[in-house]
Amino acid sequence: MSVLIATPFSYQFDDLVKVKITSTNFFGTPTYSASNSAGARIRRIPDKMNTPFLVSRTTATMTIRWAALTAPATGNSPITAYNLYWDNGSGDISIELADTLITEYSLTGLTGGVFYKF
């Protein structure tokens, strides 16, 4: 399989690519198939998320929110899930939330005076 955005193709993001195909055997090569009328658009992975921000906190809970990605930052494909990772200063990264589309989350059972990174 070719990487279409690489040389020699040089397709750009959101270009429409229509494909024709043929085969060859000992007896020769027939004409190309009809072009796929719908084609496919060149896509990419989503952009990096912005840092979540603090909505509210107590000594044991914290509510954070993050901005949902919108096109073209989504790679012009729908976002199917967000994952929330955090570190309580120990260097050990934990996953708190996985495969969800929410953009606000409340963490409970936190320790007061500890610096948390998300």
N, C-alpha and C positions, 0 to 999 in steps of 0.2 A: 504494500500500500504506500502511496506517495503522500508526503506532507505537502499539501497544496499551497501553503503560504510560503514555501521555500522555493529557491531557484530550481528549475527554470520557470515555474508557474507564476510566481509573484502576485498571487491573488491577495487582495486586501480584505480586511474585516468587512463583513456584510455583503461582499460580492456574491452574486447569484451564479452558481456553477451548474451547467447542464451537461449531462454525460451521454456519450454514445459509445457503443462497444462493438467489437468484432472478434472473431476468433480465426486462428489459422491452423490448418492441418496439412497433411501430405498433399492433398489435392488442391490446396489454394486458400484464398481468403475471400469471404463473401463481402458484400457491402456492409457498411455500418448500420446498426440498429437505429430506430427513430430516437430522437433526443428525448430524454425524460422532461416532459413539459413543466413539471413543478420545479425541478432542480433542487438544489440544496444551498443554503447560505453558509458562508464561512463564519464560524463562531470561535469563541475563545473562553478561557476560564474567567470567572468573575474577578473584578477588582478586589483589592485588599479592603477589608471593612475598616471603618473609622473606629476609634477607641470608644467603648461603651462609656456612658456618663452616669453619675450618681443622681438618682431621683430623690431618695430619702434613706435615712439610716437611724438605727438605735445602737445600743451596745451589742445586741445579738442578731440584728437583722439588717439587711441592706437591699434596697431595690435599685436595680440598674436598668438602663434602657440603651438601645442602639438604633441607629437609623437603618431602615431597610434599604437595600440597594435598588436602584431603578435603572432602566436602560439608558445609556449603553453600558453602564458599569456592571450590569448583570451578564455581560457577554451576549446580550440580546437573546438570552434564553431564560426561561422562568427559573427563579431561585426555588429549590425544592426543600432546603433545610438550612438552618443555622445551628452551629454548635458553640457552646459557651465553655471556655477553659479558664481556670483561675489558678493563682499561686498565692499562698498565704505567707510568702516571704521565705519559705524553706527551700525554694528552688524546685520543689516537686509540683509538677503541673497536673491538676486534676480536671476531669471533665464533669461539669455540673449538669449540663443540659445538652441533649443530642437530638438531632434530626427533628427539629420543630420549626415552625414558621413564626413563632411569637417574637416580639421585639422588646419585651420588658419581662424582667424576672426578679423575684424576691428570694434571697438566700436567707436561711435561718440557721441558728446554732453557731453563729460566728463568735469569735472571742474579741472582746473590747481591747483596743490598743494595738491590735495586729494590723499590719499594712497588707491589704489584698490587692492583687493585680488581676485584671481580666483581659 
